[in-house]
Amino acid sequence: MRVIFMGTPDFSVPVLEALVAAGHEIAAVYCQPPRPAGRGKKDRPTPVHARAEALGLEVRHPERLRSAEEQERFAALGADVAVVVAYGLILPQPVLDAPKHGCLNIHASLLPRWRGAAPIHRAILSGDAETGVCIMQMEAGLDTGPVLLREATKIGAEETTGELHDRLSAMGARLITEALDRLDGLAPEVQPEDGVTYAQKIDKAEAAVDWSRPATEISRQIRGLAPFPGAWTTLGGERIKLLGARVVAGQGAPGTALDDGFTIACGEGAVQVTRAQRAGKGAQEAETFLRGMAIPRGTVLGAIPGAD
């Protein structure tokens, strides 16, 4: 098929690669424009932009798609279908209507649960047992279109957003190639009204750990915000990111180390931190981290928000 690909971050790259590997003709790749990044604040192309150029594909990165001129340029590509995954712009109706088979979106949740911007984070933060990927026919509403294909997967007890992100990206790449192969025979499934939830963007204010909360919630917070923005606490006046955790047995004053192995008491139960990061340094497994920054039994981490 003649495909327009629309995506921007790392999550989208395996999908583009899968479409190329499957032999589809990529008419053009749309992504967000290069933006300042790094210490020099030089414009840096997005992951999709960089990969598309390496594949020899035409890259377009308009600031918006509202103008008649941009919509005409899009329609002039004469695409059979557009594949959209984490693109970052709202698609106006003329864009949705331009390809012969419309625009298909790869969404990382089991719709109608977790429509919106951060479905992977929210699934873990909320303690969902499973999530998945949906291939959806796009329409004007936010992730409201009928679903053509879906596949579920269990969320691991210690899985982080980063790990789940990579699994769902690979799943989405496989499902979209299957959807394109079967497109004429797929029956759209209208999303039910019951069960609709919205995955709001992650606010950095959600990242501070309140050790008075139950261990199950803190474990979800740590895993759900890893690797970005990273849940954090303080130790000796230094902020440290907590990037992996498991719920373990134990009790004590909230925020207190129960052993020398990064087991921290919570309001109910305890968590063992499995991965952490000091400011200005790389992320480390707990054993390595503790060799450079010991946390002996009885150490108190962080202040509990709202406490005197």
Protein Blocks (a to p, Z undefined) as FASTA:
>chain_A
ZZddddfblmlmmmmmmmmmnopacfbacddddddedjkopacddfklmmmmmnopacdd
dfbfkbmklmmmmmmnopabdcdehkopacdfklmmmpmnlpaddddbddfehiajklml
mmmmnopabdcdddddddfbehkaccfbdcdddddfkbcfklmmmmmmmmmmmmmmmmmm
mmmmpccddddfehpacdddddfklmpccfkbcfklmmmmmmmmpcbgbiaddeehiacd
dfbdcddeddddehiafbfnopacdfeocdddfbdcdehiacddfklmmmmoccdehiag
hjaehiZZ
